Amino acid sequence: MSINYPSVSMAVETDYVGMVSGAKVDKSTVFESFTGTLTGAPMIKNAPLTMECKVVDIFDTPHFDVFLLKVENTYCDEEALTDGKIDYAKVDPILFDMPGFNYWRLGEKIANSYSIGKQYKDYKPNNITQL
């Protein structure tokens, strides 16, 4: 299984594959795919960020299945990196809003993690380190 983060520039194709049934339409030609080290985990070649995953567990719910995955490998377009790290502003991922059925894009950065929380009234330094 794979997780693919299409960019905003891929919105038309991404919406299309969500609108049509694979039982009725061959969607395999919409995106060029590639495989990494795991078999059976095709990924979208032009997606700026993709992840190969192993299925750990599947939970049945009334309307769909929920998959618990373990990320095995991450692939990122070099143009979406800053200092060797994933830069989500450059990835420009499509965000899907399930209740409203809308697509969104990321907004501005609001704070650095493991930093802003120090402003909390009960904060006391401890030995937690950001990895």
C-alpha angles and dihedrals in degrees: 000000000000140000115218125192106203117198125238088259087066095054097113094052093041093052091046094056089050092051100052130061118243086217089065105027131042102234094174093098097052093081128024107239137203136186129225127195098309119079117230095024107107115182134198108260096208096044107110091222129029135163132203111219141186117220109243098177142344124220119200115220128179095262107023145354122266115215123207106208138188113213109229102173136009124207122193132179107247089231088063093058130093115192090345094305130107109267107201092196087062093042087055092193125199110245116207121212106205100194094047097031091225135133121232137179128221118276129207127317109260103190148335115269118242087028114063091053089068086077091066111115094236097043115138119176115249138168097279111129129191111241 
